Amino acid sequence: MFLTTYEPQVYFSYIRSAVCISCSSLGAAGEAKNLGPVSGPNRQRDLCTFCTISLDQEEVFRTKVFDKSVSPFYGEDFYFEIPRPFQCLSFYVYAKSVFQRDLPVGKVSIRKDDLCKYSGKENWFSLHPVDPNSEVQGKVHLEMRLNEVITENGSVGQHLSVRIIECQGLPLISGQNCDPYATVSLVGPASKTCHVHLQVTRSSSYSKKSHFQVEEEDIEKLEIKVDLWNNENLAQDVFLGETRVPVKILQNDHIHKAWYLLQPKGNGSKSKSDDLGSLRLKLTYIEDTVLPSACYTPLCNLLLKSPDVKPISASAAHILGDICRERYEAVLPMVRLLLHHNRFVPFVSAVAALELDNTQEANTIFRGNSLATRCIDDMMKIVGKNYLAVTLKPVIDEICESNKTCEIDPIKLKEGDNVEVNKENLQGYVQKVFSSITQSSSSCPPLMCDVFRSLRHLACKRFPADPHVQYSAVSSFVFLRFFAVAVLSPHSFQLRSHHPDPEISRTLTLISKTIQTLGSWGSLSKKLSSFKETYMYDFFKSFQEDKCIEKVKKFLDEISSNVSKESSGLEDAVVLKEGEVQKRTQGKKRLGKKNFKKRWLKVTNRELTYHKHKGKEAICIINVKNIRAVEKLDESAFNRKNMFQVLHSEKPLYVQAGNCVEASEWLEVLGQVCRCNEGRLATFHPSTYSGGSWQCCKSLSSSAPGCTHCTTTMLANLQLDIDCDRETERIFSLLSSNDTKLQDMEDACASMAVYQGPQREQEEYSKFTIQEPKETFQTLKQLRNIMEELRRQHIVRNYTIAYGSLDNPIVGKTS
């Protein structure tokens, strides 16, 4: 789970935070044990549970239901970028109920400030009760004024005016937006001599006046308490949160405006509860303070010069990979930066050449976890995301949904299984996956083809006498590290929303092993005798080796040749994302009511459609080539969160996603699929046209050009949205955390450059790749100078985040 927090109103810098949540065997919602009893008809031995992940009280992920266990292993991971500020990351365990609402078992709630304590570690957390009065989120904008007045009897009193201007970030109640109202009261000692006038306004139409008598000296002890409630009409109203403001902060005749974060009832006091069980989680939390772009120019330029440095081991990018070789995530920001500036291919070609110089056997080419292989792995995951969806998703969906048994290991067969039928099922699936891959060369991204072409050339140059090495250099990536891994773990590549069931997972494992072997045919001439398992040896006899080798070689030739390939345009439509949303009706009838209805939204590589329900005929079809922009919609437009708009040839399509993460994913997928369309808009309106004008810019014409610039399009070839400032800040953080290694490397270079005789084997030298100590030393000195300046810039800004504005700050308990 990867999260990014956007703070657009920060004065100097902004914070973006990243959280990866996993557990035990990479499970985001992890494992629970000794789950306590729940209220309701469920018997504990029949407890079917699931786990949810929430930002504050907004659910962003839900695991599958785990059947009948008080110690379930959810075993799921979740990775996303946080699209908004948040206070708590929470995990809820629910007992599944058929005839009523799901029953809460307990929760784990971790404040944002505390996430760093648990980052990178596996921990057991005790479950706490779910109290509706403590489940709050959002903020309220208050305007308050205190001044002296002459009362009717001639005495001097205090007049207090409170107005609620706006509420934001309130939760969805039963999937719908809130219909909130407020109650305001004074908390403190009563008095008979001071009149306090209290006024509340909501939506410019609701006002309430109350009178209080207090002793003037007790003003110091008074608090203004604002409670927000959701109007449930027939049901009991739902508490949304409260905030308390000391009256003493108000100055006479001065209007005080501020945003206040809502707090739990009674300030969140916890009552003692029974043992509800525990939840095991592993969280990796990253938070970067991103400075203005100009601060990163020196470091960015030094990194982008890396492909031109001779030798490549003396470059800044190679040094980063060298000192962070134990950290799998260290290469990713560098890869993103090089991709954005179109410098990836020359860099990875240089590091691949360096690796090949140290490779003695052609059969072991690119098999280790080197800088070159890590860079190419990350590149394929970024650039090849849609390629995987087009190639594998249809057949993966079929495998997961048809649920045919494919076990061929005699030891693992269940009673009643027919091994011949299972073998036939498995062979059918393998043939579909294999055919999808070997016929997909026209869909392979151009940048992947450029890298494969370079690898093929370098391998032939290094091992000219081996006719197979030109294929193994490519197949070791595209089959072994790309397709086979995606088949094995479709959830990790966004091909499925959840980890597959154990039986399906076993089927995918067998398919993945087979694809790896088929991919190696034609590259290393692997024979059937190389299989250790007898059942695999027997299974592969069903494949025609010569035909498979021919198909593999043809495919590898096509994705690593100099010939540019054009798609025929006849490929099947592939579903890139689908799910339930709230869609605003188009209001085609002049007097028709414009409201929101549940719809099933689906986007393929060809069309955007919505349906009344999943599986039903499309109500509306929009060709993706006609989409001119996909942008966020202001919350104020319909008083709804997580909304976006699809601008096409007809009226805008307004959609509300289920949560903030879903909204970001829809924006990303739709943005990718229409990024290169002709006639894209340069500007858009972030709000709606109503009451005869645009609500954002007040322009009167419905056809007026937009008042806000559209999201910029990035690199038409790669079609990537990459925040270079953030990636450079991540690289700076990685370098800073490895400052000791940088110093050791610098000392080693200095020693090697001064002492020209035979080098003694020293542990300090063997940790690094140092071919030219003087050149490497110069790069290290530049790095350290740049890092020192960046540290100074961070200190100047003091990591201070100012919420809201100077006139309307956000106050209250924050994280």
ABEGO torsion letter per residue (X at the ends): XBBBBBBAABAABBBBBBBBBBBEBGBAAEBBBGBBBBBEABBAAABBBBBBBBBEABBABBBBBBBGBABBBAGBBBBBBBABBBABBBBBBBBBBAABBBBBAEBBBBBAAAAAAABGBBBBBBBBBBBAAABBBEBBBBBBBBBBBBBAAGBBBBBBBBBBABBBGBBBBGGBBBBBBBBBBBBEBBBAABBBBBBBBBGGABBBBBBBBBBAAAAAABBBBBBBBBBAGABBBBBAEBBBBBAAABBBGBBBBBBBBBBBBGGGBBBBBBBAEBBBBBBBBBBBBBBBAAAAAAAAAAAAAAAABOBAAABAAAAAAAAAAABAAAAAAAAAAAAAAGAAAAAAAAAAAAAAAABABAAABGABBBAAAAAAAAAAAAAAAAAAAAAAAAAAAAAAAAGBBABABAAABBBGBBAAAAAAAAAAAAAAAAAAAAAAAAABBAAAAAAAAAAAAAAAAABAABAAAAAAAAAAAAAAAAAAAAAABAAAAGABABBBBAAAAAAAAAAAAAAAAAAABGAAGBBAAABABAAAAAAAAABBAAAAAAAAAAAAAAAABABBBBBAGABBBBBABBEBBBBBBAGABAABBBBBBBBBBBBBAABBBBBABBGBBBABBBBAAABABBBBBBAAAAGBBGBBBBBBABBBBBBBBABAAAAAAAAAAAAAAAAABBGBBABBBABBBBGGBBAAAGBABAABBBABBBBBBBGAAAGBBBBAAAAAAAAAAAAAAAAAAAAAAAAAAAAAAABABBBBBBAAAAABBBABAAAAAAAAAAAAAAAAAAAAAAAAAGGBBBBEBAABBBBEBBX
